[in-house]
Each structure stands twice: as structure tokens, then as C-alpha cells.
Amino acid sequence: MFMAAVIITRIQDEHGTHLGFAHVNRDITAQCEASSALRVCDRALASLTQGVCITDCSLPDNPIVYANEAFASLAGYTLDECI
């Protein structure tokens, strides 16, 4: 069993007469598994009582790209204000 993304397209001639369907199936199992693992990590970081923030040093001013509630509370800001 695998997860799939399916695209189905109606095929018609120049007069609009229905000729059939074309379909493309794509196995997205790996993407679904990676997404699931990412959700687990995100929940783990969010539930920590220690403040955590992640910055992107490749961008100007090294902006915060992730902060958990504990960090926002320590900093005295809301999560929206931190990011």
C-alpha cells in the first residue's frame, strides 16, 4: 500500500466530444512520512518548557524563524511578535 497523488484529465476532440481520460499517479509515500516526522518534531519543540528559538543566519539580520511558547514568554512577546 502507498499514498498517491492522482491527476485525472478529460480528453476531448476539437468538437468537444469526450474521448476518454488521461491520468497520472504519483507515489507520495516518502513525502507523507517526512511530513509526519516533521509534525512530531514540531510538537516536541512546541511542548518544551525551555525556551527555544531558531534563527536563519543566511538572511540579513539573522531573523528568528521559529520560537516556542516558552521562548516567547521569557522574551515577553507573543509568538507572532517573535517571528
Residue, then its C-alpha position, 0 to 999 in steps of 0.5 A: m500500500f502507498m499514498a498517491a497523488v492522482i491527476i485525472t484529465r478529460i480528453q476531448d476532440e476539437h468538437g468537444t466530444h469526450l474521448g476518454f481520460a488521461h491520468v497520472n499517479r504519483d507515489i507520495t509515500a516518502q513525502c507523507e512520512a517526512s511530513s509526519a516526522l516533521r509534525v512530531c518534531d514540531r510538537a516536541l519543540a512546541s511542548l518544551t518548557q525551555g525556551v527555544c528559538i531558531t534563527d536563519c543566519s543566511l538572511p540579513d539580520n539573522p531573523i528568528v524563524y521559529a520560537n516556542e511558547a516558552f521562548a516567547s514568554l521569557a522574551g515577553y512577546t507573543l509568538d507572532e511578535c517573535i517571528 
